Amino acid sequence: MAADLYAKIRANPRYQEFVSVRSRYSIIMSVIGALAYYGFIGLVAYDKSFLAQKIGEGYTMSIGIPIGVGVILFTIIITWIYVRRANSEFDDTNAEIIREAQK
């Protein structure tokens, strides 16, 4: 019985489209997050003088600190965006495909 259900789900063209959209979206979000992290690491490796610049006169903090915090916040935000879409649109579509296959 379970094998029949799985076969029906996999044969559904809507499922194929769903997997494609979900995979593309997750790859895009992963690449964006990786670019943010590796971009920062690239700055650390190749342009330390830029990151070592002081924010302004009288400040002891360098520009690298807010950029690093920004990278962390950015990845938290894109993770939140992904989870929000996964928990609403992706879960709803998944449930509909399963309901269709159980008919």
C-alpha positions as CSV (number, residue, x, y, z in Angstrom):
1,M,0.0,0.0,0.0
2,A,2.7,2.5,0.9
3,A,4.6,1.6,-2.3
4,D,1.5,2.4,-4.3
5,L,1.1,5.8,-2.6
6,Y,4.8,6.6,-3.2
7,A,4.5,5.7,-6.8
8,K,1.4,7.9,-7.2
9,I,3.1,10.8,-5.6
10,R,6.2,10.4,-7.7
11,A,4.1,10.1,-10.9
12,N,2.2,13.3,-10.1
13,P,3.5,16.2,-12.4
14,R,2.7,18.6,-9.6
15,Y,5.1,16.7,-7.3
16,Q,7.8,17.0,-10.0
17,E,7.3,20.7,-10.2
18,F,7.2,21.1,-6.4
19,V,10.5,19.2,-6.0
20,S,12.1,21.4,-8.7
21,V,10.9,24.7,-7.2
22,R,11.8,23.6,-3.7
23,S,15.3,22.4,-4.8
24,R,16.0,25.6,-6.8
25,Y,14.9,27.8,-3.9
26,S,17.0,26.0,-1.4
27,I,20.1,26.1,-3.7
28,I,19.6,29.8,-4.3
29,M,19.3,30.5,-0.6
30,S,22.4,28.3,0.2
31,V,24.4,30.1,-2.4
32,I,23.4,33.5,-1.1
33,G,24.4,32.5,2.5
34,A,27.7,31.0,1.3
35,L,28.5,34.1,-0.7
36,A,28.0,36.2,2.4
37,Y,30.2,34.0,4.5
38,Y,32.9,33.5,2.0
39,G,32.9,37.1,0.9
40,F,33.6,38.1,4.5
41,I,36.3,35.4,4.8
42,G,37.8,36.7,1.5
43,L,37.9,40.2,3.0
44,V,39.7,38.8,6.0
45,A,42.2,37.0,3.9
46,Y,42.9,39.6,1.1
47,D,41.9,43.0,2.5
48,K,42.7,43.1,6.2
49,S,43.6,46.8,5.9
50,F,40.0,47.6,4.9
51,L,38.5,45.7,7.8
52,A,41.0,47.2,10.2
53,Q,39.9,50.8,9.4
54,K,38.4,52.5,12.4
55,I,34.8,53.5,12.1
56,G,35.5,57.1,12.9
57,E,37.8,59.3,14.9
58,G,37.7,58.5,18.6
59,Y,36.2,55.1,18.0
60,T,38.2,51.9,18.8
61,M,35.9,49.6,16.8
62,S,37.1,48.7,13.3
63,I,34.7,48.3,10.3
64,G,35.2,44.6,10.3
65,I,33.1,44.1,13.5
66,P,29.8,45.5,12.1
67,I,30.4,43.7,8.8
68,G,30.9,40.4,10.7
69,V,27.8,41.0,12.7
70,G,26.0,42.0,9.5
71,V,26.9,38.7,7.9
72,I,25.6,36.8,10.9
73,L,22.3,38.8,11.0
74,F,22.0,38.4,7.2
75,T,22.2,34.6,7.4
76,I,19.7,34.5,10.2
77,I,17.3,36.6,8.1
78,I,17.6,34.4,5.0
79,T,17.2,31.3,7.2
80,W,14.0,32.8,8.6
81,I,12.8,33.6,5.1
82,Y,13.4,30.1,4.0
83,V,11.8,28.5,7.0
84,R,8.8,30.8,6.7
85,R,8.3,29.7,3.1
86,A,8.9,26.0,3.9
87,N,6.5,26.0,6.7
88,S,3.7,27.7,4.7
89,E,3.9,27.2,1.0
90,F,6.0,24.1,0.8
91,D,4.2,22.3,3.6
92,D,0.8,23.2,2.1
93,T,1.8,22.0,-1.4
94,N,3.2,18.8,0.1
95,A,0.0,18.1,2.0
96,E,-2.1,18.7,-1.1
97,I,0.0,16.3,-3.2
98,I,-0.3,13.6,-0.6
99,R,-4.1,14.1,-0.3
100,E,-4.4,13.9,-4.1
101,A,-2.4,10.6,-4.1
102,Q,-4.6,9.1,-1.3
103,K,-7.8,9.5,-3.4
